């Protein structure tokens, strides 16, 4: 027999009052989140939650990149061969029937107040997942892996202009 339960979420509003947000019933006992309504079942896979979290984190000004050093290096290689960077790079999620937990690895822009940026990223990720998936986000853990320095971009731009000024490659007409 399948265990189905109704869920409610209480959230404090900006005025300090508590608002109760009704949620769809959830289907227990299967991987991924499944919302059950009288019209049918909607299953939300972990990769969907990870993509939403990745996009929500990248929306924030001050987040330069995501992922640890090895993941970013692999992403650079993928970019060279024409494959877009994965929006789930630097994101891992654990999704249950009603809740989700998120881990993010960030590279921040130099000069950003890291605690403030982390708070803003956390809030944006929670809002996006709860609004789009109907899941309660229990935690968003943020690990800052690196700080992006402005002079790192200047070196790359110089490399690009030097490659463009050299003319066609040998053997190309």
NUTI-227536 format. One record per residue (C-alpha): x, y, z; residue in three letters; residue number from 1. Coordinates in Angstrom, 2 decimals, padded with zeros to 5 digits. Layout:
! residues N
     east    north       up  rest   nr
        X        Y        Z   ALA  NUM
...
END
This chain:
! residues 173
     east    north       up  rest   nr
   000.00   000.00   000.00   UNK    1
   001.24   003.46  -000.85   UNK    2
   001.55   006.03   001.91   UNK    3
   000.28   009.43   000.78   UNK    4
   000.30   012.46   003.05   UNK    5
  -000.71   016.10   002.83   UNK    6
   001.98   018.64   003.61   UNK    7
   001.81   022.21   004.77   UNK    8
   004.61   024.69   005.10   UNK    9
   004.68   027.56   007.56   UNK   10
   006.78   030.52   006.53   UNK   11
   007.43   033.78   008.32   UNK   12
   006.48   036.74   006.15   UNK   13
   008.42   039.99   006.00   UNK   14
   005.96   041.57   008.44   UNK   15
   006.70   038.86   011.00   UNK   16
   003.40   037.02   010.55   UNK   17
   003.36   033.32   009.77   UNK   18
   001.73   032.24   006.53   UNK   19
   000.71   028.64   005.84   UNK   20
   001.32   027.50   002.30   UNK   21
  -000.63   024.42   001.17   UNK   22
   001.32   021.84  -000.75   UNK   23
   000.28   018.90  -002.86   UNK   24
   000.15   015.49  -001.26   UNK   25
   003.41   013.60  -001.57   UNK   26
   003.94   010.01  -002.58   UNK   27
   006.20   008.16  -000.14   UNK   28
   008.58   005.32  -000.87   UNK   29
   010.11   006.13  -004.26   UNK   30
   013.24   007.90  -005.47   UNK   31
   012.83   011.52  -006.48   UNK   32
   010.06   013.78  -005.31   UNK   33
   006.52   012.96  -006.41   UNK   34
   003.58   015.26  -005.90   UNK   35
   000.18   013.59  -005.97   UNK   36
  -002.97   015.55  -006.76   UNK   37
  -006.48   014.43  -007.63   UNK   38
  -005.55   014.89  -011.32   UNK   39
  -002.35   012.82  -011.29   UNK   40
   001.23   012.44  -010.10   UNK   41
   004.20   014.68  -010.84   UNK   42
   007.68   013.25  -010.22   UNK   43
   010.61   015.65  -009.83   UNK   44
   014.02   014.05  -010.39   UNK   45
   017.20   015.05  -008.55   UNK   46
   018.75   016.48  -011.73   UNK   47
   015.86   018.93  -012.08   UNK   48
   016.38   020.22  -008.54   UNK   49
   020.15   020.44  -009.17   UNK   50
   019.63   022.49  -012.35   UNK   51
   017.26   024.88  -010.59   UNK   52
   019.75   025.31  -007.74   UNK   53
   022.64   025.88  -010.16   UNK   54
   020.78   028.48  -012.18   UNK   55
   019.52   030.27  -009.06   UNK   56
   023.06   030.44  -007.65   UNK   57
   024.53   031.70  -010.94   UNK   58
   021.91   034.49  -011.11   UNK   59
   023.55   036.22  -008.16   UNK   60
   025.99   039.01  -008.88   UNK   61
   029.32   038.09  -007.33   UNK   62
   029.22   034.39  -008.24   UNK   63
   031.92   034.04  -010.89   UNK   64
   031.82   030.27  -011.41   UNK   65
   030.81   027.06  -009.72   UNK   66
   032.61   023.84  -008.95   UNK   67
   035.91   022.82  -007.44   UNK   68
   039.21   023.17  -009.28   UNK   69
   038.98   019.82  -011.08   UNK   70
   035.37   020.38  -012.12   UNK   71
   036.19   023.85  -013.47   UNK   72
   039.19   022.48  -015.38   UNK   73
   036.99   019.82  -016.98   UNK   74
   034.40   022.51  -017.75   UNK   75
   037.11   024.57  -019.51   UNK   76
   038.10   021.61  -021.65   UNK   77
   034.45   021.02  -022.51   UNK   78
   034.17   024.70  -023.50   UNK   79
   037.18   024.43  -025.81   UNK   80
   035.58   021.55  -027.71   UNK   81
   032.28   023.44  -027.98   UNK   82
   030.23   021.82  -025.22   UNK   83
   028.41   024.24  -022.92   UNK   84
   029.20   024.31  -019.22   UNK   85
   026.85   022.13  -017.20   UNK   86
   024.46   024.12  -015.01   UNK   87
   024.81   021.40  -012.39   UNK   88
   028.58   021.85  -012.10   UNK   89
   029.34   022.59  -008.46   UNK   90
   025.89   021.43  -007.31   UNK   91
   024.89   018.31  -005.45   UNK   92
   021.43   017.64  -004.05   UNK   93
   019.67   015.11  -001.90   UNK   94
   015.96   014.98  -002.66   UNK   95
   013.44   013.17  -000.51   UNK   96
   009.68   012.95  -000.76   UNK   97
   009.03   016.41   000.70   UNK   98
   012.44   017.96   001.31   UNK   99
   015.68   018.75  -000.44   UNK  100
   019.19   019.58   000.74   UNK  101
   021.66   021.38  -001.53   UNK  102
   025.47   021.66  -001.54   UNK  103
   027.10   024.37  -003.68   UNK  104
   030.77   024.98  -004.55   UNK  105
   031.32   028.62  -005.56   UNK  106
   034.04   030.85  -006.93   UNK  107
   033.33   034.43  -005.88   UNK  108
   034.43   037.72  -007.41   UNK  109
   037.21   039.50  -005.54   UNK  110
   035.84   042.25  -003.29   UNK  111
   032.53   040.56  -002.50   UNK  112
   031.50   040.19   001.14   UNK  113
   031.41   036.40   001.20   UNK  114
   028.99   035.98   004.16   UNK  115
   026.51   038.39   002.55   UNK  116
   026.85   036.75  -000.86   UNK  117
   026.40   033.29   000.67   UNK  118
   023.22   034.47   002.41   UNK  119
   021.83   035.95  -000.81   UNK  120
   022.69   032.82  -002.82   UNK  121
   021.13   030.61  -000.14   UNK  122
   017.92   032.67  -000.13   UNK  123
   017.64   032.68  -003.94   UNK  124
   018.22   028.91  -004.20   UNK  125
   015.66   028.17  -001.47   UNK  126
   013.05   030.45  -003.07   UNK  127
   013.57   028.94  -006.54   UNK  128
   013.35   025.31  -005.43   UNK  129
   010.40   025.83  -003.11   UNK  130
   008.49   027.88  -005.69   UNK  131
   009.21   025.65  -008.69   UNK  132
   009.19   022.21  -007.04   UNK  133
   007.03   022.58  -003.95   UNK  134
   009.78   020.99  -001.86   UNK  135
   010.90   022.28   001.52   UNK  136
   014.62   023.09   001.37   UNK  137
   016.13   022.01   004.68   UNK  138
   019.63   023.36   004.04   UNK  139
   021.86   024.98   001.46   UNK  140
   025.52   024.39   002.30   UNK  141
   027.95   026.68   000.50   UNK  142
   031.66   026.08   000.09   UNK  143
   033.73   028.90  -001.40   UNK  144
   036.53   027.23  -003.36   UNK  145
   038.27   030.24  -004.85   UNK  146
   038.24   033.99  -005.40   UNK  147
   038.32   035.26  -008.97   UNK  148
   040.81   038.11  -009.42   UNK  149
   040.18   040.82  -012.06   UNK  150
   043.67   040.44  -013.54   UNK  151
   042.89   036.82  -014.44   UNK  152
   040.53   038.11  -017.16   UNK  153
   043.07   040.57  -018.56   UNK  154
   045.52   037.75  -019.27   UNK  155
   042.87   035.74  -021.11   UNK  156
   041.81   038.72  -023.24   UNK  157
   045.45   039.29  -024.26   UNK  158
   045.77   035.64  -025.28   UNK  159
   042.64   035.90  -027.43   UNK  160
   043.78   039.07  -029.22   UNK  161
   047.22   037.61  -029.90   UNK  162
   045.61   034.52  -031.46   UNK  163
   043.35   036.69  -033.64   UNK  164
   046.25   038.90  -034.86   UNK  165
   048.37   036.01  -036.09   UNK  166
   046.24   035.49  -039.20   UNK  167
   045.07   032.15  -040.55   UNK  168
   046.63   028.98  -039.25   UNK  169
   049.24   027.30  -041.47   UNK  170
   047.64   025.25  -044.22   UNK  171
   044.31   027.14  -044.04   UNK  172
   043.38   029.25  -047.08   UNK  173
END
